[in-house]
Amino acid sequence: MGHAAALLRDPLAWLARCAASGSGEGIHRLRLWGRPSYLVTDADLVHEVLAGRAGDFDKGGQFYRNAREIFGDTLVTASAGKHPHQRRRMRPVFRRARIAAAVPAMRLEAGRVADSWTSGGEADIVRGSVLYAHRTAVRTLLPVLSTVEVDRLATASARLIEDLFLRTVLPPQAGALLRRRFDTSLRTLREACGAAVPEARARAADERSGLLAALLETSPQGGGPASDEEARDHFVSLLMAGTETSVSALAWQLHHLSRDLPLQHRIRDELHAVAGERPVTLADLERMPLLRRATAETLRCRPPLWMLLRTSVREVRLGGYRFPAGTDFYFSPHQLQHAPDVFAEPGSFCPERWPERGPSARDRSFLAFGAGPRRCLGDQFALTSLAVATSTVLTRWTLTPAAGRAPRARLRTMQVPHALRLRVERRHSGL
């Protein structure tokens, strides 16, 4: 077990101790599951792994091995040799016009969640975030579906993600009951996508036809339109990649805003100045620097992907040391984004620490979307979805903390708040 017990018991405290210990070289030898493993705590060395020498490393470990067996070589799970092709294939999905066309669906689903709350009561923020993330993902991928069908598939998607962590970390012979439930959800999603593909293919050239339809266009960069089977695989992989990260980001964002009423008022003022009383658009959101800075600070304080792993594919030299092929290198965006020598008072939520444009590629300690050739391709879609949901909630409600302790983080694949409830008060007059 080695360090695994401490890592599982209190991951964030363990990471803080690791960063504060050692010789200052930024590489710590670990004892995890009997494999040669190291924790990299220096931002420049992490950037070297992710960007500077990305070809020497690949996504490894049991999680990705099992995920490839389940989902195939899609953008999220593809090995280094297949990833460039999958990235070219997926790039049209996240064109600006496609994201702009998805904003009305985001507004609709955010409104459905916000309107289900009761003024003066307590809202279950994690549940609301789950409903929003999965419904929005399904609706923006396949807008041809009815609301009833969107809700049915969102339920299957949420169950799939809930089971994904154990399904991928357990050995194949373990958890037969869990596998049956997981496989049922996976089959439900693939069958529904397969039924919707013909209409999506017929409307592929229309930017309003949904994100999945972009895969069905003829694209020289992607090597032609995706087959029906590829479309089903990518449909599931996009749900896998985009939902739980959105749940984490939205829940933590609303938590931070609930503790800062003046910031809520300032964001509402910004929204009113930009959009007035009309529905918000992508162009409006791009003119809201305060909301952008608050979102960047949320992602710094609570990055959804709190730990990442790369495995060397050949002998490498890192930080003055030589490591053989097959060495696992762990690094934590959460640890890097709380480094006190980079971020003053790292435990404080302070949007003003960022410029109006937010983080840039030069901010090597900010890794909420990764870096290098595997940097998240859907980052702008994710930021837009988070901004739409946040602005929709704030136009309807004032948020304050509910009685009780501040939420603690539940860390599995993602960092999600555990049992987050907020008091909500209806706003009666415009913005």
N, C-alpha and C positions, 0 to 999 in steps of 0.2 A: 504493500500500500504506500509506504513512504510518506510523501507530502500530501497524498490524496485525502487523508482524513482531515487535515487542517484546511485543505482547499474546499472540501465539501461542507465542513462545519461552518466556516465564516469566510467566504472567498475574499471579500473586500478587505477585511482586516489582515488576512494572510498576504494579499498583494501589497498592502501598505508596509508590512514588516519586511517583505522581500526588497522593496524599493529602498528602504532605509538601511538595509544591511549590506554586507559584502564590501568589496574593495573599491567600489565606485566605477567599475568597468562596464556595468550595465548588462552583464550576462551571469545568470545564476543557475548552477546545476540543480536539477530536480530529480527526485525519485518518484516516478509515476508509472505504475503498471509494468515495471520491469523493462521499459524502453529507454534508450538514451534520450534525455529530454532536458531542455534549458528554457528558462524564462528570460526574455529580453526586456529590460526596463529602460533602455536608452532610446530616445526618439530617433536619433540619427541612425542607429543600428537597425531599428525597426523599419525605417524608410529604405535602408539598403536592402532588407529582405523583401519588402513589398514592391519597390520600384527600381532601385538602382541595379539590383541583380536578381530580378524576379524570375529569370529563366533558370536559376539554380534551385528554385524552391517550387513546391506544388502543394495543393490542398491535400492533406493526408489524414491519417488517423481512422479509427473504426467508424466514426460518425459518417465521414464522407465515403468510405468504402461501402457501408451499408446503404447510404443514400443513393449512390450510383446504381446499386442493384435494384433499388425500388423505382427510382425516377429516370434512370438512364443518364446519358451525358448531356444534360441541359445546361443552361448558362450558370446556374448556381452550383451544380455538382461536377461540371466538366473538368477532366484532367487538363494539365497544361497544354498537351498537344492538341486537344479538341476545343479548348476555350476560345481562341481567336475566331474560329469559324462561328461558334455560337454567339459570340459578341456581335459579329457583323450581322448575323441573322436577326438578332434582337434589337439592333439599333433603331430601325424604323418604328418600333413600338413606342419609343419614347421621344419621337419628334415633338417639337413645340406645339404644332397644330393638333396633334393627338391629345396632348396634355390639356390644351385649352378646351378642346371638345369634351373632355371628361369632367370639367369643373361643374356643370349642371348636375351630373349624377352625384358628385361629391356633396354638393349643397343639399340635394334631395335626401341623401342618407344621413347627413349630419342633422338636418331638420327633423327627420323621423325620430332619431335618438333624443334630441333636445326636447322635442314636444311631448315625449313620453314621461318627462319628469313632472313632479308636483311642487308648486310654489310653497316655500316654507318647510319642505321636507328634505330628506337626504337622498342624493343620487348615488347609485353604485357606479362609480366612474370606470372601473375596470370592465364591468359587464357592458357598459355603454360603448367603451372603446372597442371591445371585441365585436359587438354588433356593427359598429360603424366600419371597422377595418375590413371585415369579411364581406359585408353587403356591398361596400364600395368596390372592393376588388372584383367581385363577381359581376357587378353591374357595369363597371368600366371595361372589363374584358369582353363581356357579351351583353351589350345593351339591348339585343333583340329579345331578351328574356322578360317574362312578366314579373311583377313584384313577388307573387307567390313563389315562383320558381327561383327568383333571386334569394329569397329567405330560406328555401329548402336547401339550396346549394351552399349558402353561407353557413348553415348549421353543419353540413357535412364537412365543409372546409375547416370550421373551428374545431370540430372533433378530430379531424386529421392532424391539425397542428398540435392539439393537446396531446395526442398519442405519439407524435413524431419523435420527441426526445428519447423516450424509452424504446421506441421501435428501432431506432438507429444505434443506440448505445448498447442494447442487449444483444447477446450472441443469437444467431439465427434459430437455435433450438429452444430458446427461452420464450416464455410469454405467448403460448398459442392463442389464448383468449384475446389478448391485446392485438395480436396480428390479425385475427379474424375481424375485429371491429375496425381496425385500421384499413384493412383491405376492402371492407364494405364501403367505407367512406371514399376511398380512392376510386373504386369502381363507379360509384354514384357520380362523381365529378367527371370522370372520363366519358361516361355514357352521355351525360348531359352536354358536354362540350362537343362530342361527336355528332349529336343530333342538331346542334346549332351551327356547325361548321358550314353546311351548304349555303345557308342564307348569308352568313358572314363572308364567305368567299365571293358570293355574287355582289356584295356591297363593299368589297375590300378597298376600292379606290376612294370611297367616301370617308373623309376624316372623322365623321360622326359615327362610323360603323363599329367603333370599339377598338381597344388595344390589340386584341387577338387577331382581328381582321388585318392588321398591319403585317402580320406574318404570312398572310395569304396573298399579299400583293406580289407581283413579279419584281424582284429586287436584285439588280446586278451585284450589289455588295454582299447580299446574303446568299447568292447562288440560286436564285429562283424562289418561287413560293414554297412554303412548307407543305408537306403532305398532311393528310388528315391525322395520321398517327403522330407525326411530329407536333401538330397543333395541340393534340390532347396532352402530350408530354409537357409542352411549354405552358399550357394553361395551368396545369397543376404546379409546375415549378414557379410560375409567377405568383400563384397563391401562397406557396411556401415561402417565397422570398419577401413578399411585401406586406403580409398581414400582421404577423407577430411583432415585427419592427414598428409598424404603425400603432398597434395596441400600446406598446411600451412608450413610444414618443408622445402620443396624445394624452395618455393617463398622467405621465409625469408633467407634461406641460400644464394641464389643468390644475394639478396639485400645486405647482409653483405659483401660478397666477392666483390661486385662491388665497395664498398667503401674502399677497401684495395688491391691495385694493387700488392704490394710486396707479399702479402699472396697468391694471384692468381698465381704468378710466382713460389712461393715455392711449391705449391701443384702440379703444372705442372711438376716441376723438380722431385718431389717425384714420380709421376705417371710414368714419363719417366724412372727413375732409376729402378722401380719395373717391369714395363710391356714393356718398349721399345715402339716399333711401333705396337705390336699385340693387339688384343682386350683384355680388362681387364676381369679378372676372379674373383671369390669369394676369392680364395687364394691370389691374388694380393691385393685386398682391405684390407685383414687382415694384410698386411705388409705396410700399409700407415698410420702411427700414426698421422701425421699432419692433414690429412683429417678427421680422427676420432676425433681429438680434436676440429677442427673447427665445426664439426657436433654437438658434445656435447655442445659447446658454443652457437650454434644456438638454440638448444633445451632448453638450460638454459634461454637464453634471451627471446625467444618467444615460450614457450611450446604450442603446438596445443590445448591441453585440459587445458584451463586456470582456470576452476572451476570444482570441483567434489563434489558429495554429497553422504553421507551414512546416513541411518536411523537406529536407534537402534531397535532391535527386542525384547529386554527385558530391564528391568531397568539396567542401567550401572552407574559406577562411573568413572569419567574422570577428571583429574586435581584437585582432591579433592572435586568435586561436584557430586551430585547424580542426574541422569536424568531419566525420565520415558521412557518406551517403546514408540516408535513412534516419538521420537525426531529427527529432521533433523540436521545433522552436515555437514556444508559446509567447504571446504578448497580449497585453490588456489595454484596449482603448481607455477603459475607466481609470486604470492606474496612470497612464500617460497624461490624461486630461485632468488629473488632480495633482500633478507635479508642482510643488510649491515654488520651485525655482523658475517655472514658466508662468504659472497662474497665481497671482496674489490672492490670498484667502480662498484657496480652491474649493473649500466646502460651502462657500456662499454663492447664492444665485444672484448674479450681477450682469444683466444684459449689456450694461454700459461698457463692459470690458472689451466688447467687439466694435469694430468700425461699422459704419452703416451698411457696407457691402457684406458683412459677416466674415466668416473664416475664408481664407484663401489657400491655395496649394502650398504657400510658403509656411503655413502654420503646421509644421510637421507633427506637433503633439496633438493635433485635432484629427481623430481618426474615426469619427462617427460613420463615415461612408467608405472607409478604407483608403487605399492609395495605390498608385501604379496601374498596371493593365487590368487588374481585377477590381478597381474602384467601382462602387455600385453604379450600374448604368441607369438605374431608375431614381437617382438622387433627386432630380428636379420634380419628378412625379410625386415622390414621397413628401418633399417639402411643400409642394402645392396642396396635397391632400391634408397635411397637418395644418396648414394656414387656413384652408377653407373650413375645416372642422372647428378650429379655435375661434375664428371670426363668427361663425354661425352660432356657436354656444354663447359667446359674449354679447351678441346682439339680443339674445333672448333672456339671459340669466346673469345675475351677480353671484359669484362663487365665494364661499368662505369655508374654512375648515370645519368639519364636524367635530363634535366632542370626542376626546380620546387621543391616543398617541399618534404621532406622525407615522405614515405607512413605512413599513420596512420593505426592502427589495427582496423579491423572489427570483433567484438566479438559477436558471437552467440554460437552455440555449440562448435565451434573451433575458434581459433585466426588466422585470415587470413589477410594479408595486403590488403588495399583498393587501387585500381588503381595504381599498381606498374608497372612502365615502366623503362626499362634500355636501354642505348645505347649499341649497339653491333658492334664490329669490327672483321671481319673475320681474322683468323690466317691462313697464307698461307704455312707455312713450318713446317710440323710435329708438335711436341710438343714444 
